[in-house]
Amino acid sequence: MHVRCNYCRHSFNLGRDFLVGAVLEAQENRQKYHGLECPGCRKLIKVPLNQMKRFVSKEELEKAAAAAEEASEPAEVGEN
Ligand SMILES: [Zn+2]
């Protein structure tokens, strides 16, 4: 996904993997955007969540969310 800095007009590309992570993070924090630092001027660029979501499929998000949950949760003990 292509992003352009409003301050210095520097434009750069966000990879799909990055977007998946950014969308999950924004949703988790209940934010409507993902903030990232412009490589050109280091100001904060806010990329709207809706815009990012158009570039990643729901399937990818679910897969990544499940993987993240698995990784963050400690092994369950005594469930059986
Ligand atoms: Zn910039």
PDB file of the backbone (N, CA, C, O) and the ligand in Angstrom, with CONECT records:
HET     ZN  A 101       1
ATOM      1  N   MET A   1       0.840  -1.186   0.000  1.00  0.00           N
ATOM      2  CA  MET A   1       0.000   0.000   0.000  1.00  0.00           C
ATOM      3  C   MET A   1       0.885   1.248   0.000  1.00  0.00           C
ATOM      4  O   MET A   1       1.866   1.353   0.736  1.00  0.00           O
ATOM      5  N   HIS A   2       0.501   2.155  -0.832  1.00  0.00           N
ATOM      6  CA  HIS A   2       1.292   3.358  -1.004  1.00  0.00           C
ATOM      7  C   HIS A   2       0.857   4.458  -0.031  1.00  0.00           C
ATOM      8  O   HIS A   2      -0.329   4.765   0.095  1.00  0.00           O
ATOM      9  N   VAL A   3       1.832   5.034   0.642  1.00  0.00           N
ATOM     10  CA  VAL A   3       1.527   6.094   1.598  1.00  0.00           C
ATOM     11  C   VAL A   3       2.362   7.312   1.270  1.00  0.00           C
ATOM     12  O   VAL A   3       3.537   7.203   0.921  1.00  0.00           O
ATOM     13  N   ARG A   4       1.739   8.478   1.387  1.00  0.00           N
ATOM     14  CA  ARG A   4       2.502   9.684   1.137  1.00  0.00           C
ATOM     15  C   ARG A   4       2.446  10.599   2.359  1.00  0.00           C
ATOM     16  O   ARG A   4       1.383  10.850   2.926  1.00  0.00           O
ATOM     17  N   CYS A   5       3.606  11.079   2.737  1.00  0.00           N
ATOM     18  CA  CYS A   5       3.694  11.964   3.886  1.00  0.00           C
ATOM     19  C   CYS A   5       3.135  13.338   3.511  1.00  0.00           C
ATOM     20  O   CYS A   5       3.471  13.907   2.472  1.00  0.00           O
ATOM     21  N   ASN A   6       2.273  13.851   4.388  1.00  0.00           N
ATOM     22  CA  ASN A   6       1.668  15.157   4.134  1.00  0.00           C
ATOM     23  C   ASN A   6       2.623  16.309   4.389  1.00  0.00           C
ATOM     24  O   ASN A   6       2.393  17.435   3.949  1.00  0.00           O
ATOM     25  N   TYR A   7       3.686  16.012   5.098  1.00  0.00           N
ATOM     26  CA  TYR A   7       4.586  17.084   5.502  1.00  0.00           C
ATOM     27  C   TYR A   7       5.699  17.299   4.487  1.00  0.00           C
ATOM     28  O   TYR A   7       5.971  18.426   4.073  1.00  0.00           O
ATOM     29  N   CYS A   8       6.348  16.186   4.085  1.00  0.00           N
ATOM     30  CA  CYS A   8       7.503  16.342   3.209  1.00  0.00           C
ATOM     31  C   CYS A   8       7.278  15.706   1.837  1.00  0.00           C
ATOM     32  O   CYS A   8       8.157  15.752   0.976  1.00  0.00           O
ATOM     33  N   ARG A   9       6.094  15.111   1.635  1.00  0.00           N
ATOM     34  CA  ARG A   9       5.739  14.496   0.345  1.00  0.00           C
ATOM     35  C   ARG A   9       6.544  13.247   0.029  1.00  0.00           C
ATOM     36  O   ARG A   9       6.520  12.741  -1.093  1.00  0.00           O
ATOM     37  N   HIS A  10       7.241  12.770   1.011  1.00  0.00           N
ATOM     38  CA  HIS A  10       7.973  11.528   0.830  1.00  0.00           C
ATOM     39  C   HIS A  10       6.941  10.419   0.662  1.00  0.00           C
ATOM     40  O   HIS A  10       5.986  10.333   1.435  1.00  0.00           O
ATOM     41  N   SER A  11       7.131   9.566  -0.351  1.00  0.00           N
ATOM     42  CA  SER A  11       6.187   8.467  -0.495  1.00  0.00           C
ATOM     43  C   SER A  11       6.896   7.138  -0.363  1.00  0.00           C
ATOM     44  O   SER A  11       8.039   6.974  -0.789  1.00  0.00           O
ATOM     45  N   PHE A  12       6.202   6.205   0.231  1.00  0.00           N
ATOM     46  CA  PHE A  12       6.807   4.894   0.445  1.00  0.00           C
ATOM     47  C   PHE A  12       5.723   3.830   0.455  1.00  0.00           C
ATOM     48  O   PHE A  12       4.526   4.115   0.447  1.00  0.00           O
ATOM     49  N   ASN A  13       6.191   2.611   0.472  1.00  0.00           N
ATOM     50  CA  ASN A  13       5.272   1.500   0.339  1.00  0.00           C
ATOM     51  C   ASN A  13       5.217   0.678   1.623  1.00  0.00           C
ATOM     52  O   ASN A  13       6.237   0.439   2.269  1.00  0.00           O
ATOM     53  N   LEU A  14       4.016   0.254   1.979  1.00  0.00           N
ATOM     54  CA  LEU A  14       3.867  -0.608   3.140  1.00  0.00           C
ATOM     55  C   LEU A  14       3.565  -2.023   2.667  1.00  0.00           C
ATOM     56  O   LEU A  14       2.646  -2.249   1.879  1.00  0.00           O
ATOM     57  N   GLY A  15       4.335  -2.947   3.149  1.00  0.00           N
ATOM     58  CA  GLY A  15       4.156  -4.342   2.749  1.00  0.00           C
ATOM     59  C   GLY A  15       2.893  -4.938   3.352  1.00  0.00           C
ATOM     60  O   GLY A  15       2.330  -4.429   4.321  1.00  0.00           O
ATOM     61  N   ARG A  16       2.478  -6.024   2.746  1.00  0.00           N
ATOM     62  CA  ARG A  16       1.256  -6.691   3.169  1.00  0.00           C
ATOM     63  C   ARG A  16       1.364  -7.196   4.613  1.00  0.00           C
ATOM     64  O   ARG A  16       0.432  -7.053   5.404  1.00  0.00           O
ATOM     65  N   ASP A  17       2.501  -7.781   4.935  1.00  0.00           N
ATOM     66  CA  ASP A  17       2.695  -8.291   6.288  1.00  0.00           C
ATOM     67  C   ASP A  17       2.630  -7.168   7.307  1.00  0.00           C
ATOM     68  O   ASP A  17       2.068  -7.315   8.393  1.00  0.00           O
ATOM     69  N   PHE A  18       3.215  -6.050   6.932  1.00  0.00           N
ATOM     70  CA  PHE A  18       3.196  -4.904   7.815  1.00  0.00           C
ATOM     71  C   PHE A  18       1.767  -4.444   8.053  1.00  0.00           C
ATOM     72  O   PHE A  18       1.378  -4.141   9.180  1.00  0.00           O
ATOM     73  N   LEU A  19       0.985  -4.396   6.969  1.00  0.00           N
ATOM     74  CA  LEU A  19      -0.400  -3.934   7.066  1.00  0.00           C
ATOM     75  C   LEU A  19      -1.236  -4.853   7.953  1.00  0.00           C
ATOM     76  O   LEU A  19      -2.040  -4.389   8.762  1.00  0.00           O
ATOM     77  N   VAL A  20      -1.038  -6.149   7.793  1.00  0.00           N
ATOM     78  CA  VAL A  20      -1.801  -7.096   8.625  1.00  0.00           C
ATOM     79  C   VAL A  20      -1.522  -6.805  10.104  1.00  0.00           C
ATOM     80  O   VAL A  20      -2.443  -6.717  10.917  1.00  0.00           O
ATOM     81  N   GLY A  21      -0.248  -6.658  10.431  1.00  0.00           N
ATOM     82  CA  GLY A  21       0.122  -6.370  11.815  1.00  0.00           C
ATOM     83  C   GLY A  21      -0.437  -5.040  12.289  1.00  0.00           C
ATOM     84  O   GLY A  21      -0.897  -4.915  13.424  1.00  0.00           O
ATOM     85  N   ALA A  22      -0.394  -4.047  11.409  1.00  0.00           N
ATOM     86  CA  ALA A  22      -0.864  -2.714  11.766  1.00  0.00           C
ATOM     87  C   ALA A  22      -2.364  -2.691  12.003  1.00  0.00           C
ATOM     88  O   ALA A  22      -2.845  -2.024  12.919  1.00  0.00           O
ATOM     89  N   VAL A  23      -3.100  -3.417  11.177  1.00  0.00           N
ATOM     90  CA  VAL A  23      -4.555  -3.476  11.335  1.00  0.00           C
ATOM     91  C   VAL A  23      -4.916  -4.151  12.661  1.00  0.00           C
ATOM     92  O   VAL A  23      -5.773  -3.671  13.402  1.00  0.00           O
ATOM     93  N   LEU A  24      -4.256  -5.257  12.941  1.00  0.00           N
ATOM     94  CA  LEU A  24      -4.529  -5.971  14.192  1.00  0.00           C
ATOM     95  C   LEU A  24      -4.212  -5.100  15.399  1.00  0.00           C
ATOM     96  O   LEU A  24      -4.954  -5.073  16.381  1.00  0.00           O
ATOM     97  N   GLU A  25      -3.105  -4.399  15.304  1.00  0.00           N
ATOM     98  CA  GLU A  25      -2.694  -3.549  16.409  1.00  0.00           C
ATOM     99  C   GLU A  25      -3.695  -2.418  16.638  1.00  0.00           C
ATOM    100  O   GLU A  25      -4.056  -2.112  17.774  1.00  0.00           O
ATOM    101  N   ALA A  26      -4.135  -1.804  15.540  1.00  0.00           N
ATOM    102  CA  ALA A  26      -5.089  -0.702  15.645  1.00  0.00           C
ATOM    103  C   ALA A  26      -6.408  -1.193  16.237  1.00  0.00           C
ATOM    104  O   ALA A  26      -7.023  -0.517  17.062  1.00  0.00           O
ATOM    105  N   GLN A  27      -6.827  -2.371  15.807  1.00  0.00           N
ATOM    106  CA  GLN A  27      -8.087  -2.909  16.313  1.00  0.00           C
ATOM    107  C   GLN A  27      -7.971  -3.219  17.796  1.00  0.00           C
ATOM    108  O   GLN A  27      -8.891  -2.969  18.575  1.00  0.00           O
ATOM    109  N   GLU A  28      -6.831  -3.764  18.167  1.00  0.00           N
ATOM    110  CA  GLU A  28      -6.615  -4.116  19.560  1.00  0.00           C
ATOM    111  C   GLU A  28      -6.627  -2.885  20.446  1.00  0.00           C
ATOM    112  O   GLU A  28      -7.158  -2.910  21.557  1.00  0.00           O
ATOM    113  N   ASN A  29      -6.039  -1.807  19.947  1.00  0.00           N
ATOM    114  CA  ASN A  29      -5.973  -0.563  20.714  1.00  0.00           C
ATOM    115  C   ASN A  29      -7.200   0.323  20.485  1.00  0.00           C
ATOM    116  O   ASN A  29      -7.289   1.433  21.010  1.00  0.00           O
ATOM    117  N   ARG A  30      -8.121  -0.181  19.708  1.00  0.00           N
ATOM    118  CA  ARG A  30      -9.336   0.563  19.353  1.00  0.00           C
ATOM    119  C   ARG A  30      -9.021   1.927  18.759  1.00  0.00           C
ATOM    120  O   ARG A  30      -9.614   2.948  19.108  1.00  0.00           O
ATOM    121  N   GLN A  31      -8.059   1.893  17.848  1.00  0.00           N
ATOM    122  CA  GLN A  31      -7.712   3.127  17.161  1.00  0.00           C
ATOM    123  C   GLN A  31      -8.241   3.064  15.744  1.00  0.00           C
ATOM    124  O   GLN A  31      -8.429   1.986  15.181  1.00  0.00           O
ATOM    125  N   LYS A  32      -8.476   4.221  15.182  1.00  0.00           N
ATOM    126  CA  LYS A  32      -9.011   4.290  13.824  1.00  0.00           C
ATOM    127  C   LYS A  32      -7.899   4.451  12.793  1.00  0.00           C
ATOM    128  O   LYS A  32      -8.158   4.623  11.602  1.00  0.00           O
ATOM    129  N   TYR A  33      -6.683   4.392  13.260  1.00  0.00           N
ATOM    130  CA  TYR A  33      -5.556   4.572  12.353  1.00  0.00           C
ATOM    131  C   TYR A  33      -4.332   3.882  12.929  1.00  0.00           C
ATOM    132  O   TYR A  33      -4.311   3.485  14.094  1.00  0.00           O
ATOM    133  N   HIS A  34      -3.317   3.749  12.093  1.00  0.00           N
ATOM    134  CA  HIS A  34      -2.030   3.273  12.576  1.00  0.00           C
ATOM    135  C   HIS A  34      -1.016   4.393  12.413  1.00  0.00           C
ATOM    136  O   HIS A  34      -0.850   4.942  11.324  1.00  0.00           O
ATOM    137  N   GLY A  35      -0.349   4.721  13.490  1.00  0.00           N
ATOM    138  CA  GLY A  35       0.636   5.791  13.420  1.00  0.00           C
ATOM    139  C   GLY A  35       2.010   5.243  13.083  1.00  0.00           C
ATOM    140  O   GLY A  35       2.469   4.279  13.696  1.00  0.00           O
ATOM    141  N   LEU A  36       2.667   5.859  12.107  1.00  0.00           N
ATOM    142  CA  LEU A  36       4.034   5.446  11.821  1.00  0.00           C
ATOM    143  C   LEU A  36       4.884   6.652  11.479  1.00  0.00           C
ATOM    144  O   LEU A  36       4.391   7.704  11.071  1.00  0.00           O
ATOM    145  N   GLU A  37       6.162   6.462  11.658  1.00  0.00           N
ATOM    146  CA  GLU A  37       7.080   7.574  11.470  1.00  0.00           C
ATOM    147  C   GLU A  37       7.496   7.679  10.014  1.00  0.00           C
ATOM    148  O   GLU A  37       7.881   6.683   9.402  1.00  0.00           O
ATOM    149  N   CYS A  38       7.424   8.852   9.470  1.00  0.00           N
ATOM    150  CA  CYS A  38       7.847   9.065   8.097  1.00  0.00           C
ATOM    151  C   CYS A  38       9.356   8.870   7.995  1.00  0.00           C
ATOM    152  O   CYS A  38      10.111   9.450   8.776  1.00  0.00           O
ATOM    153  N   PRO A  39       9.801   8.049   7.027  1.00  0.00           N
ATOM    154  CA  PRO A  39      11.236   7.830   6.856  1.00  0.00           C
ATOM    155  C   PRO A  39      11.957   9.099   6.402  1.00  0.00           C
ATOM    156  O   PRO A  39      13.171   9.223   6.561  1.00  0.00           O
ATOM    157  N   GLY A  40      11.202  10.035   5.838  1.00  0.00           N
ATOM    158  CA  GLY A  40      11.808  11.258   5.328  1.00  0.00           C
ATOM    159  C   GLY A  40      11.994  12.315   6.398  1.00  0.00           C
ATOM    160  O   GLY A  40      13.100  12.819   6.591  1.00  0.00           O
ATOM    161  N   CYS A  41      10.913  12.656   7.098  1.00  0.00           N
ATOM    162  CA  CYS A  41      10.971  13.767   8.048  1.00  0.00           C
ATOM    163  C   CYS A  41      10.689  13.340   9.479  1.00  0.00           C
ATOM    164  O   CYS A  41      10.744  14.162  10.393  1.00  0.00           O
ATOM    165  N   ARG A  42      10.392  12.080   9.678  1.00  0.00           N
ATOM    166  CA  ARG A  42      10.177  11.501  11.001  1.00  0.00           C
ATOM    167  C   ARG A  42       8.955  12.055  11.719  1.00  0.00           C
ATOM    168  O   ARG A  42       8.842  11.928  12.938  1.00  0.00           O
ATOM    169  N   LYS A  43       8.056  12.658  10.985  1.00  0.00           N
ATOM    170  CA  LYS A  43       6.806  13.070  11.617  1.00  0.00           C
ATOM    171  C   LYS A  43       5.858  11.885  11.637  1.00  0.00           C
ATOM    172  O   LYS A  43       6.030  10.912  10.902  1.00  0.00           O
ATOM    173  N   LEU A  44       4.862  11.988  12.489  1.00  0.00           N
ATOM    174  CA  LEU A  44       3.916  10.894  12.613  1.00  0.00           C
ATOM    175  C   LEU A  44       2.875  10.956  11.501  1.00  0.00           C
ATOM    176  O   LEU A  44       2.193  11.962  11.311  1.00  0.00           O
ATOM    177  N   ILE A  45       2.778   9.851  10.779  1.00  0.00           N
ATOM    178  CA  ILE A  45       1.765   9.760   9.731  1.00  0.00           C
ATOM    179  C   ILE A  45       0.681   8.831  10.235  1.00  0.00           C
ATOM    180  O   ILE A  45       0.968   7.741  10.732  1.00  0.00           O
ATOM    181  N   LYS A  46      -0.556   9.257  10.109  1.00  0.00           N
ATOM    182  CA  LYS A  46      -1.655   8.411  10.532  1.00  0.00           C
ATOM    183  C   LYS A  46      -2.299   7.759   9.319  1.00  0.00           C
ATOM    184  O   LYS A  46      -2.886   8.431   8.472  1.00  0.00           O
ATOM    185  N   VAL A  47      -2.179   6.453   9.252  1.00  0.00           N
ATOM    186  CA  VAL A  47      -2.785   5.732   8.139  1.00  0.00           C
ATOM    187  C   VAL A  47      -4.125   5.190   8.609  1.00  0.00           C
ATOM    188  O   VAL A  47      -4.175   4.402   9.553  1.00  0.00           O
ATOM    189  N   PRO A  48      -5.215   5.602   7.961  1.00  0.00           N
ATOM    190  CA  PRO A  48      -6.546   5.189   8.398  1.00  0.00           C
ATOM    191  C   PRO A  48      -6.736   3.678   8.341  1.00  0.00           C
ATOM    192  O   PRO A  48      -6.325   3.011   7.392  1.00  0.00           O
ATOM    193  N   LEU A  49      -7.370   3.164   9.386  1.00  0.00           N
ATOM    194  CA  LEU A  49      -7.626   1.731   9.474  1.00  0.00           C
ATOM    195  C   LEU A  49      -8.426   1.218   8.277  1.00  0.00           C
ATOM    196  O   LEU A  49      -8.114   0.166   7.719  1.00  0.00           O
ATOM    197  N   ASN A  50      -9.448   1.961   7.892  1.00  0.00           N
ATOM    198  CA  ASN A  50     -10.286   1.543   6.760  1.00  0.00           C
ATOM    199  C   ASN A  50      -9.483   1.380   5.481  1.00  0.00           C
ATOM    200  O   ASN A  50      -9.716   0.471   4.685  1.00  0.00           O
ATOM    201  N   GLN A  51      -8.540   2.281   5.311  1.00  0.00           N
ATOM    202  CA  GLN A  51      -7.710   2.246   4.111  1.00  0.00           C
ATOM    203  C   GLN A  51      -6.816   1.009   4.124  1.00  0.00           C
ATOM    204  O   GLN A  51      -6.649   0.340   3.105  1.00  0.00           O
ATOM    205  N   MET A  52      -6.254   0.720   5.276  1.00  0.00           N
ATOM    206  CA  MET A  52      -5.367  -0.446   5.381  1.00  0.00           C
ATOM    207  C   MET A  52      -6.135  -1.736   5.161  1.00  0.00           C
ATOM    208  O   MET A  52      -5.636  -2.687   4.558  1.00  0.00           O
ATOM    209  N   LYS A  53      -7.366  -1.745   5.666  1.00  0.00           N
ATOM    210  CA  LYS A  53      -8.170  -2.964   5.576  1.00  0.00           C
ATOM    211  C   LYS A  53      -8.489  -3.339   4.136  1.00  0.00           C
ATOM    212  O   LYS A  53      -8.737  -4.506   3.833  1.00  0.00           O
ATOM    213  N   ARG A  54      -8.481  -2.364   3.265  1.00  0.00           N
ATOM    214  CA  ARG A  54      -8.780  -2.656   1.862  1.00  0.00           C
ATOM    215  C   ARG A  54      -7.655  -3.442   1.197  1.00  0.00           C
ATOM    216  O   ARG A  54      -7.843  -4.047   0.141  1.00  0.00           O
ATOM    217  N   PHE A  55      -6.490  -3.423   1.828  1.00  0.00           N
ATOM    218  CA  PHE A  55      -5.340  -4.076   1.210  1.00  0.00           C
ATOM    219  C   PHE A  55      -5.066  -5.462   1.770  1.00  0.00           C
ATOM    220  O   PHE A  55      -4.241  -6.204   1.236  1.00  0.00           O
ATOM    221  N   VAL A  56      -5.745  -5.801   2.822  1.00  0.00           N
ATOM    222  CA  VAL A  56      -5.547  -7.143   3.377  1.00  0.00           C
ATOM    223  C   VAL A  56      -6.882  -7.873   3.419  1.00  0.00           C
ATOM    224  O   VAL A  56      -7.924  -7.271   3.677  1.00  0.00           O
ATOM    225  N   SER A  57      -6.838  -9.156   3.166  1.00  0.00           N
ATOM    226  CA  SER A  57      -8.077  -9.919   3.162  1.00  0.00           C
ATOM    227  C   SER A  57      -8.461 -10.284   4.591  1.00  0.00           C
ATOM    228  O   SER A  57      -7.623 -10.331   5.491  1.00  0.00           O
ATOM    229  N   LYS A  58      -9.738 -10.538   4.768  1.00  0.00           N
ATOM    230  CA  LYS A  58     -10.250 -10.909   6.075  1.00  0.00           C
ATOM    231  C   LYS A  58      -9.588 -12.207   6.546  1.00  0.00           C
ATOM    232  O   LYS A  58      -9.290 -12.403   7.724  1.00  0.00           O
ATOM    233  N   GLU A  59      -9.381 -13.068   5.572  1.00  0.00           N
ATOM    234  CA  GLU A  59      -8.766 -14.360   5.874  1.00  0.00           C
ATOM    235  C   GLU A  59      -7.368 -14.177   6.470  1.00  0.00           C
ATOM    236  O   GLU A  59      -6.997 -14.826   7.448  1.00  0.00           O
ATOM    237  N   GLU A  60      -6.607 -13.274   5.850  1.00  0.00           N
ATOM    238  CA  GLU A  60      -5.251 -13.009   6.335  1.00  0.00           C
ATOM    239  C   GLU A  60      -5.267 -12.477   7.760  1.00  0.00           C
ATOM    240  O   GLU A  60      -4.439 -12.847   8.593  1.00  0.00           O
ATOM    241  N   LEU A  61      -6.233 -11.597   8.018  1.00  0.00           N
ATOM    242  CA  LEU A  61      -6.348 -11.006   9.342  1.00  0.00           C
ATOM    243  C   LEU A  61      -6.679 -12.058  10.385  1.00  0.00           C
ATOM    244  O   LEU A  61      -6.097 -12.085  11.469  1.00  0.00           O
ATOM    245  N   GLU A  62      -7.620 -12.922  10.043  1.00  0.00           N
ATOM    246  CA  GLU A  62      -8.033 -13.951  10.995  1.00  0.00           C
ATOM    247  C   GLU A  62      -6.887 -14.906  11.294  1.00  0.00           C
ATOM    248  O   GLU A  62      -6.673 -15.325  12.431  1.00  0.00           O
ATOM    249  N   LYS A  63      -6.162 -15.232  10.238  1.00  0.00           N
ATOM    250  CA  LYS A  63      -5.039 -16.145  10.391  1.00  0.00           C
ATOM    251  C   LYS A  63      -3.971 -15.531  11.303  1.00  0.00           C
ATOM    252  O   LYS A  63      -3.443 -16.186  12.202  1.00  0.00           O
ATOM    253  N   ALA A  64      -3.672 -14.267  11.046  1.00  0.00           N
ATOM    254  CA  ALA A  64      -2.651 -13.591  11.828  1.00  0.00           C
ATOM    255  C   ALA A  64      -3.109 -13.393  13.267  1.00  0.00           C
ATOM    256  O   ALA A  64      -2.315 -13.505  14.201  1.00  0.00           O
ATOM    257  N   ALA A  65      -4.392 -13.099  13.438  1.00  0.00           N
ATOM    258  CA  ALA A  65      -4.934 -12.891  14.786  1.00  0.00           C
ATOM    259  C   ALA A  65      -4.848 -14.184  15.584  1.00  0.00           C
ATOM    260  O   ALA A  65      -4.490 -14.177  16.762  1.00  0.00           O
ATOM    261  N   ALA A  66      -5.180 -15.289  14.934  1.00  0.00           N
ATOM    262  CA  ALA A  66      -5.134 -16.581  15.604  1.00  0.00           C
ATOM    263  C   ALA A  66      -3.703 -16.929  15.995  1.00  0.00           C
ATOM    264  O   ALA A  66      -3.449 -17.444  17.083  1.00  0.00           O
ATOM    265  N   ALA A  67      -2.778 -16.640  15.091  1.00  0.00           N
ATOM    266  CA  ALA A  67      -1.374 -16.937  15.358  1.00  0.00           C
ATOM    267  C   ALA A  67      -0.853 -16.083  16.508  1.00  0.00           C
ATOM    268  O   ALA A  67      -0.096 -16.560  17.353  1.00  0.00           O
ATOM    269  N   ALA A  68      -1.262 -14.823  16.532  1.00  0.00           N
ATOM    270  CA  ALA A  68      -0.806 -13.918  17.579  1.00  0.00           C
ATOM    271  C   ALA A  68      -1.346 -14.359  18.933  1.00  0.00           C
ATOM    272  O   ALA A  68      -0.654 -14.291  19.948  1.00  0.00           O
ATOM    273  N   GLU A  69      -2.593 -14.811  18.928  1.00  0.00           N
ATOM    274  CA  GLU A  69      -3.211 -15.241  20.169  1.00  0.00           C
ATOM    275  C   GLU A  69      -2.503 -16.476  20.716  1.00  0.00           C
ATOM    276  O   GLU A  69      -2.245 -16.601  21.914  1.00  0.00           O
ATOM    277  N   GLU A  70      -2.206 -17.368  19.802  1.00  0.00           N
ATOM    278  CA  GLU A  70      -1.534 -18.599  20.192  1.00  0.00           C
ATOM    279  C   GLU A  70      -0.176 -18.303  20.794  1.00  0.00           C
ATOM    280  O   GLU A  70       0.244 -18.930  21.767  1.00  0.00           O
ATOM    281  N   ALA A  71       0.497 -17.341  20.201  1.00  0.00           N
ATOM    282  CA  ALA A  71       1.851 -17.017  20.639  1.00  0.00           C
ATOM    283  C   ALA A  71       1.845 -16.301  21.984  1.00  0.00           C
ATOM    284  O   ALA A  71       2.752 -16.488  22.795  1.00  0.00           O
ATOM    285  N   SER A  72       0.816 -15.475  22.222  1.00  0.00           N
ATOM    286  CA  SER A  72       0.813 -14.675  23.439  1.00  0.00           C
ATOM    287  C   SER A  72       0.262 -15.432  24.639  1.00  0.00           C
ATOM    288  O   SER A  72       0.569 -15.099  25.784  1.00  0.00           O
ATOM    289  N   GLU A  73      -0.541 -16.438  24.380  1.00  0.00           N
ATOM    290  CA  GLU A  73      -1.123 -17.184  25.494  1.00  0.00           C
ATOM    291  C   GLU A  73      -0.188 -18.266  25.995  1.00  0.00           C
ATOM    292  O   GLU A  73       0.378 -19.028  25.210  1.00  0.00           O
ATOM    293  N   PRO A  74      -0.034 -18.327  27.282  1.00  0.00           N
ATOM    294  CA  PRO A  74       0.789 -19.409  27.824  1.00  0.00           C
ATOM    295  C   PRO A  74       0.075 -20.749  27.644  1.00  0.00           C
ATOM    296  O   PRO A  74      -1.150 -20.798  27.532  1.00  0.00           O
ATOM    297  N   ALA A  75       0.814 -21.784  27.618  1.00  0.00           N
ATOM    298  CA  ALA A  75       0.223 -23.108  27.431  1.00  0.00           C
ATOM    299  C   ALA A  75      -0.798 -23.375  28.526  1.00  0.00           C
ATOM    300  O   ALA A  75      -0.558 -23.129  29.708  1.00  0.00           O
ATOM    301  N   GLU A  76      -1.926 -23.877  28.101  1.00  0.00           N
ATOM    302  CA  GLU A  76      -2.967 -24.150  29.090  1.00  0.00           C
ATOM    303  C   GLU A  76      -2.648 -25.424  29.864  1.00  0.00           C
ATOM    304  O   GLU A  76      -2.208 -26.436  29.319  1.00  0.00           O
ATOM    305  N   VAL A  77      -2.889 -25.314  31.138  1.00  0.00           N
ATOM    306  CA  VAL A  77      -2.582 -26.459  31.999  1.00  0.00           C
ATOM    307  C   VAL A  77      -3.857 -26.905  32.714  1.00  0.00           C
ATOM    308  O   VAL A  77      -4.652 -26.085  33.175  1.00  0.00           O
ATOM    309  N   GLY A  78      -4.022 -28.173  32.790  1.00  0.00           N
ATOM    310  CA  GLY A  78      -5.124 -28.732  33.568  1.00  0.00           C
ATOM    311  C   GLY A  78      -6.489 -28.539  32.976  1.00  0.00           C
ATOM    312  O   GLY A  78      -7.478 -28.487  33.707  1.00  0.00           O
ATOM    313  N   GLU A  79      -6.571 -28.432  31.673  1.00  0.00           N
ATOM    314  CA  GLU A  79      -7.880 -28.230  31.063  1.00  0.00           C
ATOM    315  C   GLU A  79      -8.658 -29.525  30.888  1.00  0.00           C
ATOM    316  O   GLU A  79      -9.884 -29.517  30.768  1.00  0.00           O
ATOM    317  N   ASN A  80      -7.941 -30.627  30.874  1.00  0.00           N
ATOM    318  CA  ASN A  80      -8.632 -31.881  30.632  1.00  0.00           C
ATOM    319  C   ASN A  80      -9.099 -32.533  31.916  1.00  0.00           C
ATOM    320  O   ASN A  80      -9.703 -33.604  31.880  1.00  0.00           O
TER     321      ASN A  80
HETATM  322 ZN    ZN A 101       7.647  13.183   5.825  1.00  0.00          ZN2+
END
